[in-house]
Amino acid sequence: MTETTPKLPDDGPTELVEGRDGELEERLSGGTATLLLVWLIGVGAASSLLAAWLFSALFLASRLGAEHLFSDLGLYVALFGATGPTVLWLAGRAQAHSLGWFVVTAAKIGAVMIGIIIGGAALVVTGMGVGFKAQALTGALALVAITAVLSVLWALATWGADRYIARARIVSEEDQTS
């Protein structure tokens, strides 16, 4: 009995590599992994910068310009936002999860992320002894709502990438004989 090597599509996003145990494993190719990372980071960073701009316009009565969004603070906001889709990909990749699973998991990740922001802001305000104004609750609820909308965007972007890669998986033995 001969063992056959699985065939991959020539232009697919995966490649066969030898694992630690000597068995062939299917992994994302270098180009696909790079493109996926750029896509997920771009979606997360752009959406978080858009959320910061929207929050500032609605609740701080000031418009953020390019000098603000591309400053050091903007970089930190973008990096923090890029975490959402990237962690979502790591949690659900190649497991054939439904879009609903990605939406729920993205909402959980977003809730943790915005909880860190609101909790950190509450610690700073409390530590400074300033006290909370009436708009603080409205602002916090707005941040939660914006994060909920962004988490759906993250879920769609991550689920779409996962479905694309799943369609290009190893061709089954039956497909090779037909």
Contacts in CASP RR format, 6 or more apart in sequence:
PFRMAT RR
TARGET T0000
AUTHOR 0000-0000-0000
METHOD contacts of the structure
MODEL  1
MTETTPKLPDDGPTELVEGRDGELEERLSGGTATLLLVWLIGVGAASSLL
AAWLFSALFLASRLGAEHLFSDLGLYVALFGATGPTVLWLAGRAQAHSLG
WFVVTAAKIGAVMIGIIIGGAALVVTGMGVGFKAQALTGALALVAITAVL
SVLWALATWGADRYIARARIVSEEDQTS
4 173 0 8 1.000
5 16 0 8 1.000
5 24 0 8 1.000
6 16 0 8 1.000
6 24 0 8 1.000
6 26 0 8 1.000
6 170 0 8 1.000
6 171 0 8 1.000
6 173 0 8 1.000
7 170 0 8 1.000
7 171 0 8 1.000
7 176 0 8 1.000
8 14 0 8 1.000
8 15 0 8 1.000
8 16 0 8 1.000
8 26 0 8 1.000
8 170 0 8 1.000
8 171 0 8 1.000
9 168 0 8 1.000
9 171 0 8 1.000
12 29 0 8 1.000
12 32 0 8 1.000
12 168 0 8 1.000
13 28 0 8 1.000
13 29 0 8 1.000
13 32 0 8 1.000
13 164 0 8 1.000
13 165 0 8 1.000
13 168 0 8 1.000
14 26 0 8 1.000
14 27 0 8 1.000
14 28 0 8 1.000
14 29 0 8 1.000
14 32 0 8 1.000
14 165 0 8 1.000
14 168 0 8 1.000
14 169 0 8 1.000
14 170 0 8 1.000
15 26 0 8 1.000
15 27 0 8 1.000
15 28 0 8 1.000
15 29 0 8 1.000
15 30 0 8 1.000
16 24 0 8 1.000
16 25 0 8 1.000
16 26 0 8 1.000
16 27 0 8 1.000
17 24 0 8 1.000
17 25 0 8 1.000
17 27 0 8 1.000
18 24 0 8 1.000
18 25 0 8 1.000
19 25 0 8 1.000
26 169 0 8 1.000
26 170 0 8 1.000
28 36 0 8 1.000
28 165 0 8 1.000
32 165 0 8 1.000
36 89 0 8 1.000
36 161 0 8 1.000
36 165 0 8 1.000
37 86 0 8 1.000
39 157 0 8 1.000
39 161 0 8 1.000
40 82 0 8 1.000
40 85 0 8 1.000
40 86 0 8 1.000
40 89 0 8 1.000
40 157 0 8 1.000
40 158 0 8 1.000
40 161 0 8 1.000
41 82 0 8 1.000
41 85 0 8 1.000
41 86 0 8 1.000
42 82 0 8 1.000
43 85 0 8 1.000
43 153 0 8 1.000
43 154 0 8 1.000
43 157 0 8 1.000
44 78 0 8 1.000
44 81 0 8 1.000
44 82 0 8 1.000
44 83 0 8 1.000
44 84 0 8 1.000
44 85 0 8 1.000
44 150 0 8 1.000
44 154 0 8 1.000
44 157 0 8 1.000
45 78 0 8 1.000
45 79 0 8 1.000
45 81 0 8 1.000
45 82 0 8 1.000
46 78 0 8 1.000
47 81 0 8 1.000
47 150 0 8 1.000
47 153 0 8 1.000
47 154 0 8 1.000
48 77 0 8 1.000
48 78 0 8 1.000
48 80 0 8 1.000
48 81 0 8 1.000
48 82 0 8 1.000
48 150 0 8 1.000
49 69 0 8 1.000
49 74 0 8 1.000
49 77 0 8 1.000
49 78 0 8 1.000
51 146 0 8 1.000
51 147 0 8 1.000
51 150 0 8 1.000
52 64 0 8 1.000
52 69 0 8 1.000
52 74 0 8 1.000
52 77 0 8 1.000
53 63 0 8 1.000
53 64 0 8 1.000
53 65 0 8 1.000
53 69 0 8 1.000
54 146 0 8 1.000
55 139 0 8 1.000
55 142 0 8 1.000
55 143 0 8 1.000
55 146 0 8 1.000
56 62 0 8 1.000
56 63 0 8 1.000
56 64 0 8 1.000
57 63 0 8 1.000
57 64 0 8 1.000
58 142 0 8 1.000
59 135 0 8 1.000
59 138 0 8 1.000
59 139 0 8 1.000
59 142 0 8 1.000
68 74 0 8 1.000
69 77 0 8 1.000
80 113 0 8 1.000
81 113 0 8 1.000
83 113 0 8 1.000
84 106 0 8 1.000
84 109 0 8 1.000
84 110 0 8 1.000
84 113 0 8 1.000
84 154 0 8 1.000
85 106 0 8 1.000
85 154 0 8 1.000
85 157 0 8 1.000
85 158 0 8 1.000
87 109 0 8 1.000
88 102 0 8 1.000
88 105 0 8 1.000
88 106 0 8 1.000
88 109 0 8 1.000
88 154 0 8 1.000
88 155 0 8 1.000
88 158 0 8 1.000
89 158 0 8 1.000
89 161 0 8 1.000
89 162 0 8 1.000
91 105 0 8 1.000
91 109 0 8 1.000
92 101 0 8 1.000
92 102 0 8 1.000
92 105 0 8 1.000
92 158 0 8 1.000
92 162 0 8 1.000
93 162 0 8 1.000
93 165 0 8 1.000
94 162 0 8 1.000
94 165 0 8 1.000
94 166 0 8 1.000
96 166 0 8 1.000
97 105 0 8 1.000
97 159 0 8 1.000
97 162 0 8 1.000
99 155 0 8 1.000
99 156 0 8 1.000
99 159 0 8 1.000
100 155 0 8 1.000
102 155 0 8 1.000
102 156 0 8 1.000
102 158 0 8 1.000
102 159 0 8 1.000
102 162 0 8 1.000
103 151 0 8 1.000
103 152 0 8 1.000
103 155 0 8 1.000
105 155 0 8 1.000
106 151 0 8 1.000
106 152 0 8 1.000
106 154 0 8 1.000
106 155 0 8 1.000
106 158 0 8 1.000
107 148 0 8 1.000
107 151 0 8 1.000
107 152 0 8 1.000
107 155 0 8 1.000
109 151 0 8 1.000
109 154 0 8 1.000
110 147 0 8 1.000
110 148 0 8 1.000
110 150 0 8 1.000
110 151 0 8 1.000
110 154 0 8 1.000
111 144 0 8 1.000
111 147 0 8 1.000
113 147 0 8 1.000
114 143 0 8 1.000
114 144 0 8 1.000
114 147 0 8 1.000
117 143 0 8 1.000
118 140 0 8 1.000
118 143 0 8 1.000
118 144 0 8 1.000
122 132 0 8 1.000
125 131 0 8 1.000
125 132 0 8 1.000
125 136 0 8 1.000
END
